[in-house]
Amino acid sequence: MARTADGAYRSVRKDSWRTVQRTYLPFDRPTETLPLYVSPHTEAPAADGANGGSVSMAAYFSAFPASYWRTWTSCRHVRLKIQVNGACAVTIYASNEHGDAVSVLSRDATNGSSFDEILPLDEFREGGWYWFDVVSPDPDVKIIDAKWQVEDDGAKQGAATIVITTHDRPETCMDLLEGVGEVIGLGGRVEHIFVVDHGRQYSVADNPRFGELHPEVIRRLRVVKQRNLGGAGGFGRGMHESIKENLSDYVVLMDDDVALDPESFIRGLDFADFCREPTIVGAHMFEMSEPCVLSTFGERVDRRDYMWDSVPGVVDSFDLSLNDLRRTPWLHRRFDVDYNAWWTCLIPADVIRSVGLPLPVFIKWDDIEYGLRAGSHGIPTVSLPGFAVWHESWREKDAHDWQAYYLLRNRCIAALIHSRHRRGTGLVLSNLAFDIESLLCMRYSTAALRRQALIDLHREPTDLLRESDGKLASLISLRQGFLDSSERTDHPEKISIDTTLHLSDRTSPKGKVATVLHMGALICRHAFRRRRHTVAPVLPVVMDEWQHIGHRDAVDIYFPYGNLVSRRRRSRSLFVKSVKGLLKEHVRLWWRWPELARRYQSSASHLVSPDTQGMHLFGEKDSR
């Protein structure tokens, strides 16, 4: 028998409930991640469970995201079962979308007894979580087991194919495969694993650690060597193989450098099983260097300028090591998203058959465009709390290298296909503003790459199917012709970063009018004033903003990720030439927008067709 929250009892068949979330403490993982599993504002747990005193599970991986289950599945109740080895009091809390939490019940548990409660989900429409606290006077009391279950209405237990795209990262890829082995060991339904290898180094199968992998990983693994088609072509290949051979119900796309939590991975599969309709289920991302920093909780595309951003209300780069659910009201809202980035993302095979493969755009915006395309077919995307991976932070990387070409070109392609505006005025204006800001930061190579992206938009859309490594090589060559292209330093310890900011570095213009006037003055300075020969200070990447360095004639920017240094030197001639070229191409894009939109929209279904990509991209004989 199990009791409902209002005190009524109901009979429960043994096989009528299915566990969809285990509450556990990962003591085999870095201790820095512990606040994600247990509230940092309670006493620390013992090595094999919660210790005496009090423990609160108001934490990211331990609380139950009730509003997401209420909204996207047919489940209307959740069951909490807890086993303890001694006398204690268990209190269950529920929150609303504002973060207001109330105790819904409190009950004593005894040695060997099972705390068993059924809780309603009907009230969690706009947001809210369930979690529990345990209090005991006995320091030897431990939580033996705790799990959240939902009524099993015959939902399938879908099998998954994991697709990993890698490029010369054999060690991080091997780490990920070891994590996949843990998923399989816990009963995760991973039937097939594709590693699409674009690299020139030795194959994953030749790694000395390969023989140490879980035997079931080796048995289910297929390594596909192909020419470098970027993340889009790598994930597309795995998706193509999966649906062609009808291998599984789900395809899970994963970057090769993520670290996963096996239990969390299984939650993503279980949630997809119970969704009322085929749903893309995406994982959140924590930062590898700061493992409790949540990169973003949900993302969208602003339809005015077609730029990606966090959903309004989300706090980016939020540190959960000091803030549990009780102290973070915004985390209690349910955030509906346009897409989920493909650091880890589950896509039902039926969705792939319905909407096709990723656009063959090499890298960047393939995941965003796919989410938009799925949404136009009525297929939702859910960024699921409790389903997460760790990935390198974007904040310390050079985002203005050769990838700037793909960021702009592919953003424009997505807008041309999906935007309802007759002309992309908002996109053109925001692009031009970004380019001016970039030039004020003396990123002349970035301006050249972005101008080339605008030029290439006017080519035939089907030319995307003919791009290869040669395109990437030409972009790298183009950038290397500029002084500001990043170069690796072999002695980062010798770099002296200037942490003493100039007064003008600390102050930014207040208000729109002041900002425009300040930018106008800097534009005049860059266009008409001769550069003075000054010593270039080394500044951290966080200072790489026009407000901070636009007044300088020379500066070096240091990027910790990769130990890169970008040398910026102001040039009147390059500034004027770049502004003229970019202005010309933006006007051309705006003028030809209706024609280009018709062209890309008419070609889109052909470009994403599995048959088309199978013939043009994956038709070569590959070694396996």
C-alpha positions in Angstrom: 0.0 0.0 0.0 1.1 3.6 -0.7 -0.3 6.7 0.8 -1.2 9.9 -1.1 -0.1 13.3 0.1 -3.6 14.0 1.4 -3.5 11.0 3.7 -5.6 8.6 1.6 -4.3 5.1 0.8 -4.4 3.5 -2.5 -3.4 0.0 -3.6 -0.4 -0.1 -5.9 0.5 -3.2 -8.0 4.2 -4.0 -7.8 4.7 -3.6 -11.5 2.6 -0.5 -12.0 5.3 2.0 -11.2 8.6 2.7 -12.9 11.7 4.4 -11.5 12.6 7.5 -13.5 15.0 9.2 -11.1 17.3 7.8 -8.4 18.6 10.1 -5.6 22.2 9.3 -4.9 25.5 10.8 -4.0 28.4 10.3 -6.5 31.3 9.8 -4.1 33.4 8.4 -7.0 33.3 11.8 -8.7 35.0 15.1 -7.8 33.9 16.5 -4.5 33.4 19.9 -6.2 30.2 18.6 -7.8 28.6 17.5 -4.4 26.4 20.7 -4.2 24.6 19.6 -7.3 23.4 16.5 -5.4 22.8 17.7 -1.9 22.1 21.2 -0.6 25.3 22.9 0.5 23.4 24.4 3.4 23.0 21.1 5.2 25.5 18.9 7.0 27.9 16.9 4.8 26.9 13.3 4.1 28.9 10.3 5.1 30.8 8.3 2.4 27.9 5.9 1.8 24.8 7.9 2.4 23.4 10.8 4.4 24.7 11.2 8.0 23.1 12.1 11.2 21.8 15.6 11.6 19.9 17.0 8.6 20.3 16.6 4.8 18.3 18.4 2.2 17.9 17.2 -1.4 17.0 20.7 -2.6 19.7 20.3 -5.2 19.8 20.2 -9.1 20.3 16.4 -9.5 18.3 15.3 -6.5 15.1 17.3 -6.7 12.3 16.1 -9.0 11.4 18.6 -11.8 7.7 18.2 -11.3 6.5 20.9 -13.8 8.4 19.3 -16.7 6.8 16.0 -16.0 3.4 17.6 -15.6 3.7 19.6 -18.9 5.2 17.1 -21.3 4.0 13.7 -20.1 0.7 12.2 -19.2 1.8 11.4 -15.7 -0.3 13.0 -13.0 1.3 11.4 -9.9 4.8 10.8 -8.7 5.8 8.3 -6.1 8.7 8.8 -3.7 10.2 5.7 -2.0 12.9 6.0 0.6 14.6 3.3 2.6 16.6 4.2 5.8 18.5 2.2 8.3 17.2 4.0 11.4 14.7 6.4 12.9 14.4 9.7 11.2 11.9 12.3 10.0 11.3 12.8 6.3 9.7 16.0 5.0 8.6 16.5 1.4 8.6 20.1 0.0 6.9 21.4 -3.1 7.6 24.7 -4.8 5.7 26.9 -7.3 7.0 28.9 -10.3 8.0 31.8 -8.0 10.2 29.6 -5.9 7.9 29.6 -2.9 8.3 26.3 -1.1 5.9 24.6 1.3 6.0 21.4 3.3 3.4 19.0 1.9 3.9 16.3 4.4 6.3 15.1 7.1 6.5 11.5 8.5 8.7 9.4 10.7 10.5 6.5 9.2 12.1 3.6 11.2 14.8 1.1 10.7 14.1 -1.1 7.7 10.9 0.7 6.8 10.0 2.1 3.5 8.8 5.7 3.3 6.3 5.4 0.4 4.2 8.4 -0.7 2.3 9.3 -3.8 2.3 13.0 -4.7 0.1 14.9 -7.2 1.5 16.7 -10.2 -1.6 18.7 -11.3 -0.6 22.0 -9.7 2.8 22.2 -11.4 1.7 24.0 -14.5 4.1 26.9 -14.8 7.0 25.6 -12.6 8.0 23.9 -9.4 9.9 21.0 -8.0 9.5 18.3 -5.3 12.4 17.5 -2.9 12.8 16.0 0.5 14.8 16.6 3.7 15.9 14.0 6.2 16.5 14.8 9.9 17.7 12.4 12.5 19.3 12.6 16.0 21.2 9.4 15.3 24.5 10.0 13.5 24.5 6.5 12.2 21.3 6.8 10.2 21.8 6.6 6.5 19.6 6.8 3.4 19.9 3.3 1.8 17.9 4.1 -1.3 15.7 6.9 -2.6 13.9 7.0 -5.9 11.1 8.8 -7.7 8.7 6.7 -9.7 5.8 7.4 -12.1 2.8 5.3 -13.0 3.8 2.9 -15.8 1.0 3.2 -18.3 2.8 0.8 -20.7 5.2 3.4 -22.0 7.9 1.8 -24.2 11.5 1.5 -22.9 13.1 2.9 -26.0 16.6 1.9 -27.0 19.2 4.5 -27.9 22.0 4.9 -30.4 24.8 7.2 -29.2 26.5 9.3 -31.9 29.8 10.9 -31.0 31.7 13.2 -33.5 35.4 13.5 -32.9 38.3 15.3 -34.4 41.8 14.5 -33.1 40.7 14.2 -29.5 41.4 10.5 -28.8 41.8 10.8 -25.0 38.7 12.8 -24.3 36.7 10.6 -26.6 38.0 7.5 -24.7 37.0 9.2 -21.4 33.5 9.6 -22.8 33.3 6.0 -23.9 34.3 4.9 -20.4 31.3 6.9 -19.2 29.0 5.2 -21.7 30.2 1.9 -20.3 28.9 3.1 -16.9 25.6 3.9 -18.4 25.4 0.4 -19.9 26.5 -1.1 -16.5 23.5 0.6 -14.8 21.1 -0.8 -17.3 21.0 2.2 -19.7 19.4 1.1 -23.0 22.3 1.9 -25.3 22.2 -0.6 -28.1 24.6 1.0 -30.6 27.5 3.5 -30.4 28.8 5.4 -33.4 32.0 7.3 -33.3 32.3 9.4 -36.4 36.0 10.2 -36.7 37.1 13.2 -38.8 40.6 13.3 -37.4 44.0 12.6 -38.9 45.5 11.0 -35.7 45.2 7.3 -34.9 41.7 5.9 -34.8 39.8 5.4 -31.5 40.1 1.7 -31.9 43.9 2.1 -32.0 44.0 3.9 -28.6 46.0 1.9 -26.0 43.1 2.3 -23.6 40.6 0.7 -26.0 40.9 -2.7 -24.6 40.1 -1.4 -21.1 36.6 -0.3 -22.2 33.5 -2.1 -20.9 33.1 -5.2 -23.1 29.6 -4.2 -24.1 30.9 -0.8 -25.3 33.4 -2.6 -27.6 30.7 -4.9 -28.8 28.3 -2.1 -29.7 30.8 0.3 -31.0 31.3 1.3 -34.7 34.0 3.7 -35.7 33.3 5.5 -39.0 36.2 7.3 -40.7 35.1 10.0 -43.1 36.4 13.3 -44.5 36.0 16.2 -42.2 32.4 17.3 -42.5 32.3 19.2 -39.2 29.9 18.5 -36.3 26.9 18.8 -38.7 28.3 16.1 -41.0 29.4 13.9 -38.2 26.1 13.9 -36.3 24.3 13.7 -39.6 26.2 10.6 -40.5 25.3 8.9 -37.3 21.7 9.8 -37.6 21.7 8.6 -41.2 23.1 5.2 -40.3 20.7 4.8 -37.4 17.5 5.4 -39.3 18.8 3.6 -42.4 19.3 0.4 -40.4 16.4 1.1 -38.0 18.7 0.6 -35.1 16.9 2.2 -32.2 14.1 4.5 -30.9 16.4 7.4 -30.0 19.6 8.9 -31.3 21.7 10.7 -28.6 24.2 13.2 -30.0 27.2 13.9 -27.9 30.3 16.1 -28.2 33.5 14.1 -27.8 34.7 16.2 -24.9 31.8 16.1 -22.5 31.8 14.3 -19.1 28.5 12.6 -18.3 26.7 11.4 -15.2 25.4 7.9 -16.0 22.3 8.2 -13.8 21.5 11.5 -15.4 21.8 10.1 -18.9 19.3 7.4 -18.1 16.8 10.1 -16.8 16.8 11.6 -20.3 15.9 8.3 -21.8 13.1 7.7 -19.3 11.6 11.2 -19.8 11.6 10.7 -23.5 9.7 7.4 -23.0 6.9 9.1 -21.2 6.5 12.2 -23.4 3.0 12.4 -24.9 4.4 12.9 -28.4 7.9 12.5 -29.9 10.0 15.1 -28.2 13.6 16.3 -28.5 15.1 16.1 -25.0 18.3 18.1 -24.4 20.8 18.1 -21.6 21.9 21.2 -19.6 25.6 22.1 -19.6 27.9 22.6 -16.6 31.3 24.1 -17.1 34.2 21.7 -16.8 36.6 24.1 -15.0 33.9 25.2 -12.6 31.7 22.1 -12.3 28.8 23.7 -10.4 28.5 26.6 -12.9 25.3 26.1 -15.0 26.0 27.6 -18.4 22.4 28.1 -19.3 19.0 26.7 -18.3 17.3 27.2 -21.6 17.8 29.0 -25.0 15.7 30.6 -27.7 16.1 32.5 -30.9 15.0 36.2 -31.0 12.9 36.4 -34.1 13.6 40.1 -34.5 17.3 39.7 -35.3 17.6 35.9 -35.4 20.2 35.7 -32.6 20.3 33.0 -30.0 20.0 33.9 -26.4 18.9 32.5 -23.1 15.2 32.5 -22.5 14.1 35.6 -20.6 14.4 35.0 -16.8 17.4 32.6 -17.1 20.6 33.6 -15.4 23.6 32.6 -17.4 26.7 31.0 -15.9 25.0 30.6 -12.5 27.0 29.0 -9.7 25.0 26.4 -7.8 27.8 25.6 -5.4 26.5 28.3 -3.1 22.8 28.4 -4.1 20.4 25.5 -3.7 16.8 25.5 -4.9 15.6 27.3 -1.8 17.8 30.3 -2.6 17.3 30.4 -6.4 13.7 31.5 -7.2 14.3 31.8 -11.0 15.2 28.0 -11.2 11.6 27.1 -10.3 10.1 28.4 -13.5 9.5 26.1 -16.4 11.3 27.5 -19.3 10.2 26.5 -22.8 13.0 26.5 -25.4 13.4 26.7 -29.2 16.3 24.3 -29.2 19.0 22.5 -27.2 22.6 22.6 -28.1 24.1 19.3 -29.2 26.7 18.9 -26.5 24.2 16.2 -25.5 20.8 15.9 -27.1 18.3 13.1 -27.5 16.3 13.0 -30.8 13.7 10.3 -31.4 14.3 8.4 -34.6 10.7 9.2 -35.8 11.6 12.9 -35.6 14.6 12.3 -37.8 12.5 10.5 -40.3 10.0 13.3 -40.3 12.2 16.4 -40.4 15.4 15.0 -41.9 19.1 15.4 -41.1 21.0 18.5 -40.0 21.7 21.1 -42.7 25.2 20.4 -44.1 26.7 23.6 -42.7 29.9 22.1 -41.2 29.6 23.6 -37.7 27.5 26.2 -35.8 23.8 26.7 -36.0 23.1 23.1 -37.1 21.6 22.4 -33.7 19.7 25.7 -33.6 18.2 25.3 -37.1 17.2 21.7 -36.3 15.3 22.8 -33.3 13.5 25.5 -35.3 12.7 23.1 -38.1 11.4 20.5 -35.6 9.3 23.2 -34.0 7.8 24.2 -37.3 6.7 20.5 -37.6 5.0 20.7 -34.2 7.8 18.8 -32.5 8.8 20.4 -29.1 12.3 20.6 -27.6 12.7 20.2 -23.8 15.8 21.2 -21.9 15.3 18.8 -19.0 16.5 19.7 -15.5 18.5 16.8 -13.9 19.8 15.7 -17.4 23.2 17.3 -17.8 26.8 17.0 -18.8 30.0 18.9 -18.2 31.7 20.7 -21.1 34.5 23.2 -21.6 33.4 26.7 -21.0 32.9 29.0 -24.0 33.9 32.0 -22.0 37.7 31.4 -22.2 37.8 30.4 -25.9 38.5 32.6 -28.9 35.1 32.9 -30.6 36.4 35.2 -33.3 38.7 32.8 -35.2 37.8 30.9 -38.4 34.5 29.8 -36.8 33.3 33.4 -37.1 32.6 32.6 -40.8 30.3 29.7 -40.0 28.6 31.6 -37.1 27.4 34.4 -39.4 26.8 32.4 -42.6 24.8 29.7 -40.9 22.8 32.2 -38.8 21.8 34.0 -42.0 20.9 30.7 -43.6 18.7 29.7 -40.7 17.0 33.1 -40.8 16.5 32.9 -44.6 14.7 29.5 -44.2 12.6 30.2 -41.1 12.1 34.0 -40.7 8.7 35.3 -41.4 10.0 38.8 -42.0 10.0 39.9 -45.7 13.4 41.4 -45.2 16.0 40.6 -42.6 16.3 44.2 -41.4 16.8 43.3 -37.7 19.5 40.7 -38.5 21.3 43.0 -40.9 21.4 45.9 -38.4 22.5 43.7 -35.5 25.2 42.1 -37.7 26.5 45.5 -38.8 26.6 46.7 -35.2 28.6 43.6 -34.2 31.0 44.2 -37.0 31.6 47.8 -36.0 32.2 46.6 -32.4 34.6 43.9 -33.6 36.6 46.5 -35.7 36.8 48.8 -32.7 38.5 45.8 -31.0 40.9 45.6 -33.9 39.7 42.2 -35.0 40.3 42.7 -38.7 40.6 39.0 -39.5 37.2 38.4 -38.0 35.8 41.2 -40.2 37.3 39.6 -43.3 35.9 36.2 -42.5 32.4 37.7 -41.9 32.5 39.6 -45.1 33.4 36.3 -46.9 30.4 34.7 -45.2 28.1 37.4 -46.6 29.5 36.9 -50.1 29.1 33.1 -50.0 25.4 33.4 -49.0 24.7 34.4 -52.6 26.0 31.1 -54.0 23.6 28.2 -54.8 22.3 26.5 -51.6 23.3 23.1 -53.1 26.9 24.2 -53.0 26.8 23.3 -49.3 26.9 19.7 -50.3 30.2 20.2 -52.1 32.1 21.8 -49.2 35.1 19.9 -47.8 38.3 20.4 -45.9 39.4 22.8 -48.6 36.9 25.4 -47.4 38.2 25.3 -43.9 41.8 25.5 -45.1 40.9 28.6 -47.2 39.3 30.3 -44.1 42.4 29.5 -42.0 44.6 30.9 -44.7 42.5 34.0 -45.0 42.7 34.7 -41.3 46.5 34.1 -41.1 47.0 37.1 -43.3 46.2 39.4 -40.3 48.2 40.2 -37.3 45.3 39.7 -34.9 44.9 36.0 -35.7 45.5 34.0 -32.5 48.8 32.3 -32.1 49.7 29.7 -29.5 52.2 30.5 -26.8 54.5 27.8 -25.5 55.3 29.6 -22.3 52.0 30.8 -20.8 53.7 31.2 -17.4 55.8 34.0 -18.9 52.7 36.0 -19.9 52.1 39.0 -17.5 48.4 39.9 -17.6 47.7 43.5 -16.8 45.0 43.4 -14.0 45.3 47.1 -13.3 42.6 48.6 -15.5 42.8 52.1 -16.8 40.0 54.4 -15.6 38.4 54.4 -19.1 38.4 50.6 -19.0 36.3 50.7 -15.8 33.7 53.1 -17.0 31.1 52.3 -19.7 28.7 54.9 -21.2 25.4 54.9 -19.4 22.2 55.0 -21.6 21.7 54.5 -25.3 22.5 58.1 -26.3 25.8 58.1 -24.4 26.7 54.7 -25.9 26.0 55.9 -29.5 28.0 59.1 -28.9 30.9 57.1 -27.3 30.9 54.6 -30.2 30.8 57.4 -32.8 33.8 59.1 -31.2 35.7 55.8 -31.3 34.8 55.2 -34.9 36.2 58.7 -35.8 39.3 57.9 -33.9 39.9 54.6 -35.7 39.1 56.1 -39.1 41.0 59.4 -39.0 43.6 59.3 -36.2 47.1 57.9 -36.8 48.3 55.1 -34.5 50.8 55.9 -31.9 53.5 53.4 -31.1 52.8 52.3 -27.6 53.5 49.2 -25.5 50.8 46.7 -25.8 49.5 45.5 -22.5 48.3 41.9 -22.2 44.6 41.8 -21.1 42.4 38.8 -20.2 39.7 37.7 -22.6 37.0 39.3 -20.4 38.3 42.7 -21.4 37.9 41.9 -25.2 35.0 44.4 -25.5 35.0 47.7 -27.5 34.1 49.7 -24.4 37.4 48.5 -22.8 39.9 48.5 -25.6 38.4 50.6 -28.3 40.4 53.6 -27.2 43.7 51.7 -27.4 46.2 51.6 -30.2 47.7 48.3 -29.3 46.8 45.4 -27.0 47.3 41.7 -26.7 44.4 39.5 -25.6 45.1 36.2 -23.8 42.8 33.2 -24.1 43.5 30.6 -21.4 41.8 27.8 -23.4 44.6 26.7 -25.7 47.1 29.3 -24.4 46.3 31.7 -27.3 47.4 35.3 -27.7 45.7 37.7 -30.2 47.8 40.7 -31.1 45.7 43.7 -31.8 47.2 46.8 -33.5 45.1 49.6 -34.8 45.2 50.3 -38.6 43.3 53.2 -40.2 43.5 51.6 -43.7 42.2 48.2 -42.6 39.4 49.8 -40.5 38.1 52.0 -43.4 38.5 49.1 -45.9 36.7 46.7 -43.7 33.8 49.1 -42.9 33.2 49.8 -46.6 33.3 46.1 -47.6 31.0 45.0 -44.8 28.5 47.9 -45.4 28.3 47.0 -49.1 27.6 43.3 -48.3 25.0 44.0 -45.7 23.1 46.3 -48.1 23.3 43.7 -50.8 22.0 41.0 -48.4 19.1 43.3 -47.3 18.2 44.1 -50.9 18.3 40.5 -52.1 16.7 39.0 -49.0 13.4 38.0 -50.6 15.1 36.2 -53.5 17.6 34.5 -51.3 14.9 33.4 -48.8 12.9 31.8 -51.7 16.0 30.0 -52.9 17.0 28.6 -49.5 13.5 27.6 -48.6 12.9 25.7 -51.8 16.3 23.9 -51.4 15.9 23.1 -47.7 14.1 19.8 -47.9 16.6 18.6 -50.5 19.6 19.6 -48.4 18.4 17.7 -45.3 17.1 14.6 -47.1 18.9 11.4 -45.9 19.0 10.2 -49.5 20.7 13.5 -50.7 23.3 13.5 -47.9 23.8 9.7 -48.3 24.7 10.2 -51.9 26.7 13.5 -51.8 28.3 13.3 -48.3 28.4 9.7 -47.1 28.7 7.9 -50.4 32.4 7.2 -50.2 33.6 3.9 -49.1 34.6 4.3 -45.5 37.0 2.2 -43.4 35.5 0.8 -40.2 
